[in-house]
Amino acid sequence: MNSPDVRIAGLVLDWRGAAIPDAEVQTQVDDQSRSAVSDENGYFELPPLPAGEATVFVDWNDEKTTRAVLTLEPGDAFLLIEPGSWNPVSQKTNLVEGVVRDGPNVIREASVSMENISSGERLETRSNNYGRFELKSVPAGWYQVTVHRDGARLTHGRLMVGWMASEHLLIEPGKEISQDTGIFNGRVSDEHDNGIPGASVTITPVFGGEISSTAVEESGYFDLAEGIALGMYHLAVVRDGETLVEERMLLHPHMYLEISTVHGVQEGGDEAAIAP
């Protein structure tokens, strides 16, 4: 029998990216089974299980059940569970890499640690002779990042690891940790393709964090400030207290959206930008 060498955590979300609390998640490998209940943020953790083919059951709303089969590799597994979607259970990890430097000079042997704010899980590595570092298989979520060298803290900050394949960080002593960010703008229109002035466009990170909002101009155009962290967001267009559009979206660099009260959200007026 395999030794228990897979630690499982994850999120249970609905189609809008909102948390589903009190969902029972059960995972079975061979004759061993583990279960947990999602908290108010949709987050859950399971006791260790052997690696191998696993069957995942999710019960929520008293009568709705989701079932999926996937392969668990040794180490840590982060599951994104979206009941009712085409891919209801998927494993999500990222590569976090970057460089530690002081101006033009790289900093060798710096300790880079990342602590998951929800789970408390801690990942750590060191910069090499070129100041570079990398952490593989990092689950999505919010992290507290701290960098030390020779017992002294160089800098620290918060970082959102989203659904991108990788995150690149620039770390400099005494400065904020910089992360790849996006520029987000677009247009909001009604069924006649007229702009909707007076509406507001708000994006809220799925994992919590800073909410960004802006007003729609007379022509229907809007522009959110640069420097928004890449990742998964819940988008809402509201006017006079009425929600006109509500979707979940994956924010990536230089994103332009066409938001229609009829057709929903599309990127660049062409391919839909909503995550499945």
C-alpha positions as CSV (number, residue, x, y, z in Angstrom):
1,M,0.0,0.0,0.0
2,N,1.2,3.5,-0.9
3,S,2.3,5.7,2.0
4,P,0.2,8.8,2.6
5,D,2.2,11.3,0.6
6,V,-0.4,13.7,-1.0
7,R,-1.7,16.7,0.9
8,I,-4.8,18.1,-0.7
9,A,-6.4,21.5,-0.3
10,G,-8.7,23.5,-2.6
11,L,-11.6,25.8,-3.3
12,V,-15.2,25.1,-4.1
13,L,-16.7,27.9,-6.3
14,D,-19.9,28.5,-8.3
15,W,-20.0,29.6,-11.9
16,R,-19.5,33.3,-10.9
17,G,-16.4,32.5,-8.9
18,A,-18.2,33.0,-5.6
19,A,-17.3,30.7,-2.7
20,I,-19.6,27.7,-1.9
21,P,-19.4,27.1,1.9
22,D,-20.4,24.0,3.7
23,A,-19.8,21.7,0.7
24,E,-18.6,18.2,1.6
25,V,-15.6,17.1,-0.3
26,Q,-14.7,13.4,-0.2
27,T,-11.6,11.9,-1.9
28,Q,-11.0,8.2,-2.2
29,V,-7.8,6.4,-3.3
30,D,-8.1,2.6,-3.3
31,D,-9.7,1.7,0.0
32,Q,-8.7,4.9,1.8
33,S,-11.1,7.9,2.0
34,R,-10.7,11.4,3.4
35,S,-13.4,14.2,3.7
36,A,-13.7,17.8,4.7
37,V,-16.2,20.7,4.6
38,S,-15.5,23.9,2.8
39,D,-15.4,27.1,5.0
40,E,-17.0,30.5,4.3
41,N,-14.4,31.2,1.7
42,G,-14.9,27.9,-0.1
43,Y,-11.6,26.6,1.2
44,F,-11.0,23.1,2.4
45,E,-8.1,20.8,3.4
46,L,-8.0,17.0,3.5
47,P,-5.7,14.8,5.6
48,P,-2.9,13.0,3.6
49,L,-3.8,10.3,1.1
50,P,-1.7,7.9,-1.0
51,A,-0.8,9.0,-4.5
52,G,-2.6,7.4,-7.4
53,E,-6.0,7.5,-9.1
54,A,-8.5,9.3,-6.9
55,T,-12.3,9.7,-7.1
56,V,-13.6,13.0,-5.8
57,F,-17.2,13.5,-4.6
58,V,-18.6,16.9,-3.8
59,D,-22.0,17.3,-2.1
60,W,-23.6,20.7,-1.8
61,N,-27.1,22.3,-1.5
62,D,-28.3,19.1,0.2
63,E,-29.0,17.3,-3.1
64,K,-26.4,18.3,-5.8
65,T,-23.5,15.9,-6.2
66,T,-20.3,16.3,-8.3
67,R,-18.1,13.3,-9.1
68,A,-14.7,13.3,-10.9
69,V,-11.7,11.0,-11.3
70,L,-8.1,12.4,-11.4
71,T,-4.5,11.3,-10.7
72,L,-2.8,12.6,-7.6
73,E,1.0,12.9,-7.7
74,P,3.1,12.8,-4.6
75,G,3.5,16.2,-2.8
76,D,0.9,18.9,-2.6
77,A,-2.3,19.1,-4.7
78,F,-4.6,22.1,-5.0
79,L,-8.1,21.3,-6.4
80,L,-10.4,23.8,-8.0
81,I,-13.9,22.5,-7.8
82,E,-16.7,24.1,-9.9
83,P,-19.9,22.0,-9.6
84,G,-21.8,22.0,-12.9
85,S,-18.9,23.1,-15.1
86,W,-17.5,21.1,-18.0
87,N,-14.4,20.4,-15.9
88,P,-15.8,20.3,-12.3
89,V,-12.6,19.2,-10.6
90,S,-9.1,20.3,-11.7
91,Q,-5.6,20.5,-10.2
92,K,-4.1,24.0,-10.2
93,T,-0.5,24.9,-9.6
94,N,1.9,27.6,-10.7
95,L,5.6,28.3,-11.2
96,V,6.7,31.4,-9.1
97,E,10.1,32.6,-10.2
98,G,12.1,35.8,-10.1
99,V,15.3,37.6,-9.2
100,V,16.6,39.2,-6.0
101,R,18.8,42.2,-6.6
102,D,20.0,45.5,-5.2
103,G,20.0,47.9,-8.2
104,P,22.4,46.4,-10.8
105,N,23.8,43.9,-8.3
106,V,22.2,40.5,-7.8
107,I,21.8,39.1,-4.2
108,R,22.9,35.5,-3.8
109,E,21.8,33.0,-1.2
110,A,18.7,35.1,-0.2
111,S,15.9,33.1,1.5
112,V,12.5,33.6,-0.3
113,S,9.6,32.2,1.6
114,M,5.9,32.2,0.7
115,E,3.2,31.5,3.3
116,N,-0.4,30.8,2.1
117,I,-2.6,33.2,4.0
118,S,-5.6,30.8,3.9
119,S,-3.9,27.5,4.7
120,G,-0.7,28.6,6.5
121,E,1.3,26.3,4.1
122,R,4.9,27.6,3.8
123,L,7.2,27.3,0.7
124,E,10.8,28.3,0.7
125,T,13.8,28.5,-1.6
126,R,17.1,30.4,-2.1
127,S,18.4,32.6,-4.8
128,N,21.3,31.2,-6.8
129,N,24.6,32.8,-7.9
130,Y,22.6,34.9,-10.5
131,G,20.1,36.1,-7.9
132,R,17.4,33.9,-9.5
133,F,15.0,31.6,-7.7
134,E,11.9,29.5,-8.4
135,L,9.2,27.7,-6.6
136,K,7.3,25.0,-8.5
137,S,3.8,23.6,-8.0
138,V,2.6,26.7,-6.0
139,P,-1.2,26.5,-5.4
140,A,-3.3,29.5,-6.4
141,G,-4.2,31.9,-3.6
142,W,-2.9,34.8,-1.6
143,Y,0.6,34.6,-0.1
144,Q,2.8,36.5,2.4
145,V,6.2,36.7,0.8
146,T,9.3,37.4,3.0
147,V,12.9,37.7,1.9
148,H,15.9,37.3,4.3
149,R,19.6,37.2,3.9
150,D,22.2,36.6,6.7
151,G,19.4,36.9,9.3
152,A,18.2,40.3,8.1
153,R,14.8,40.8,6.4
154,L,15.3,42.5,3.1
155,T,11.6,43.0,2.2
156,H,8.1,41.5,2.5
157,G,4.7,41.8,0.9
158,R,1.5,40.2,-0.3
159,L,1.3,38.3,-3.6
160,M,-1.7,36.8,-5.4
161,V,-0.9,33.6,-7.3
162,G,-3.6,33.2,-9.9
163,W,-4.4,30.8,-12.7
164,M,-1.5,31.9,-14.9
165,A,1.1,29.3,-15.8
166,S,3.8,31.3,-14.0
167,E,4.5,34.5,-12.0
168,H,7.6,36.5,-12.3
169,L,8.8,38.6,-9.3
170,L,11.3,41.4,-8.9
171,I,12.6,41.7,-5.3
172,E,14.7,44.6,-4.1
173,P,15.6,45.5,-0.5
174,G,13.4,48.3,0.9
175,K,11.0,48.2,-2.1
176,E,7.6,46.6,-2.7
177,I,7.7,43.2,-4.3
178,S,6.7,43.8,-7.9
179,Q,4.6,41.4,-9.9
180,D,3.4,41.1,-13.5
181,T,0.2,43.2,-13.6
182,G,-2.5,44.0,-16.1
183,I,-4.1,47.0,-17.8
184,F,-7.9,46.6,-17.9
185,N,-10.3,48.7,-19.9
186,G,-13.2,48.3,-22.3
187,R,-16.8,49.3,-23.1
188,V,-20.2,48.6,-21.6
189,S,-23.2,48.5,-24.0
190,D,-26.9,47.7,-24.0
191,E,-28.9,45.6,-26.5
192,H,-28.8,48.4,-29.0
193,D,-25.0,48.8,-28.7
194,N,-25.4,52.1,-26.9
195,G,-23.1,53.0,-24.0
196,I,-24.4,52.7,-20.5
197,P,-23.2,55.9,-18.6
198,G,-23.6,56.0,-14.9
199,A,-22.8,52.3,-14.5
200,S,-19.9,51.1,-12.5
201,V,-17.5,48.2,-13.4
202,T,-16.1,46.3,-10.3
203,I,-13.7,43.4,-10.2
204,T,-13.2,41.4,-7.0
205,P,-10.4,38.9,-6.6
206,V,-11.7,35.4,-6.2
207,F,-9.3,34.8,-3.3
208,G,-9.9,38.1,-1.5
209,G,-7.9,41.2,-1.7
210,E,-8.1,44.7,-3.2
211,I,-11.4,45.4,-5.0
212,S,-11.0,47.7,-8.1
213,S,-13.9,49.8,-9.4
214,T,-14.5,52.6,-12.0
215,A,-17.4,54.6,-13.5
216,V,-18.5,54.1,-17.1
217,E,-18.2,57.2,-19.3
218,E,-21.0,58.7,-21.4
219,S,-19.7,56.8,-24.5
220,G,-19.8,53.5,-22.5
221,Y,-16.0,53.3,-22.1
222,F,-14.2,52.6,-18.8
223,D,-10.6,52.4,-17.7
224,L,-9.2,50.8,-14.6
225,A,-5.8,51.9,-13.3
226,E,-2.8,49.9,-14.3
227,G,-1.1,47.6,-11.8
228,I,-4.0,45.1,-11.2
229,A,-2.6,41.7,-10.2
230,L,-3.2,39.0,-12.8
231,G,-5.6,36.2,-11.8
232,M,-9.2,35.2,-11.4
233,Y,-11.8,37.9,-10.7
234,H,-15.5,38.2,-10.3
235,L,-16.7,41.1,-12.5
236,A,-20.0,43.0,-12.0
237,V,-21.6,45.9,-13.9
238,V,-24.1,47.8,-11.7
239,R,-26.3,50.8,-12.4
240,D,-28.7,52.4,-9.9
241,G,-28.4,49.3,-7.6
242,E,-29.3,46.9,-10.5
243,T,-26.7,44.3,-11.5
244,L,-26.6,44.3,-15.3
245,V,-23.8,41.9,-16.0
246,E,-22.1,39.4,-13.6
247,E,-19.3,37.0,-14.8
248,R,-16.1,35.4,-13.7
249,M,-13.0,36.3,-15.7
250,L,-9.3,35.6,-15.9
251,L,-7.3,38.9,-16.0
252,H,-4.1,38.9,-18.1
253,P,-1.9,41.7,-19.4
254,H,-3.4,44.5,-21.6
255,M,-7.0,43.2,-21.5
256,Y,-9.8,45.0,-23.4
257,L,-13.3,43.8,-22.8
258,E,-16.6,44.3,-24.6
259,I,-19.3,44.0,-22.0
260,S,-22.9,43.6,-23.3
261,T,-26.1,43.2,-21.3
262,V,-27.1,40.7,-24.0
263,H,-24.0,38.8,-24.9
264,G,-22.1,39.0,-21.6
265,V,-18.3,39.5,-21.6
266,Q,-16.0,39.1,-24.6
267,E,-12.4,40.0,-25.0
268,G,-11.6,42.4,-27.7
269,G,-15.1,42.0,-29.1
270,D,-14.1,38.5,-30.3
271,E,-13.2,35.5,-28.1
272,A,-14.8,35.2,-24.8
273,A,-12.5,35.9,-21.9
274,I,-14.5,34.0,-19.3
275,A,-12.8,31.1,-17.7
276,P,-14.7,27.8,-18.2
